[in-house]
């Protein structure tokens, strides 16, 4: 059965809850559409976090990121939504989400959102 996009982020138990360590997830496959022009936008997303009691299951993260493919949203909105959804799902000690958007109109955009601020 093929995979389909999903907004469900699955949290699993942190195998080392007594240790502070950093998890970095990166993919060049974040896509959405411009809410004004409808043209596709492409980005590399980097998520870096120090887990609390939970970590994010990676296939659910992949399907979650895929769910943005047909959504019209600004770069700043998507970056902050990803951060908010991960904080709600896994309650990390610290987390940052960085999106590096491909050139559009001669401008490259990088957006970084952090928790706690």
N, C-alpha and C positions, 0 to 999 in steps of 0.2 A: 504494500500500500504506500503510495507516494506521500511525502510530507506536504503540509500546507502551512501558510503563515498563521501565527497565533500570537495573541497578546498576553498569553499566560507565561509568566516567569516562574519557573519551578525552583523552590528553595530546598536545599538538602543540608543535612547536618554537616557542620564544619568538622573534619576529622582531627583537627588540632586546635580546639577552642582556647587552650591555655597559652598559645603562642601567637604573638603578633607577626604576621607575614604578609607579603604583598602578592596579590593576584593581578596579572595584566592580561586582558583579552583584547585582541586587535583583529579587525577584518577590513579589507578594502571594498566590501560589498554592501555598504549601506546606500540605499537609494530611496528617493522620494520624488515628488514632482513639485515644481514651483507653483504656489497658489495663485500667482498672477498670470503666468504665461502657459502653465500646463506642461512645460518642458521638463524632461528628467534632470535630476541633480544626482551626483555621485559623490560619495565621501568615504574616507577611511575613518573608522571610529576606534578609539582606544579607551578602554575602561580599565581603570586601575583602582583596586580597593584593598583595604585591610579588613578581613572578615571579622564579624562578631560570632554569633552562634551558628550562622547559616552561610552557605555559599550558593551561587547560582549554578544550576545544572546547564551545561554548555549547549546541548541541543535545543533546550527551551530558549536560550539566549539567541541562538541562530534564527529560530523561527520567529521570535519576537522582533528582531531587527528586520527580518523579511517582511513583517506586517506593515512597515512604513512604505513599501514600494509604490503603492498607488495612492498614498495620502498626499494631499496638498498641504505643505507646511513650510514655514521659514526655517532656515538653518538653526537659528537661535532657539526656536520652539522645540524642534526635535531633540536637540542636545539636552535641554532642560527637562523634557518629558522622559527621556531615557534615564536621566539621573533620578528624578522623582520616583519613577516606577521601580528602579533597582533599590532605592532606599526603602520604599514600602515593602518590597518583597523579601529583602535579606538583612535589613538593618545593619549595614556595615559600620565599623568604627570610623572609617574615612573612605571617601570615594571621590574620584574625578572622572568625568566623561569629556573627552576631547573629540571633536569632529573636524576633519580637515577636508574641505570641499574642493572639488576639482575646479579649475579655472572656468569662470563664466563671465563673458564681457571683459576679459582682461584682469579680473579680480579673483584672487584666491582668498577664501575665507576660512579661518580657524576659530572655532568656538569652544571654550572650556568652561564647564560648570563643576562646582565642588560642593561636597557636604562633609563635615560641617563647613560653613563659609569661612 
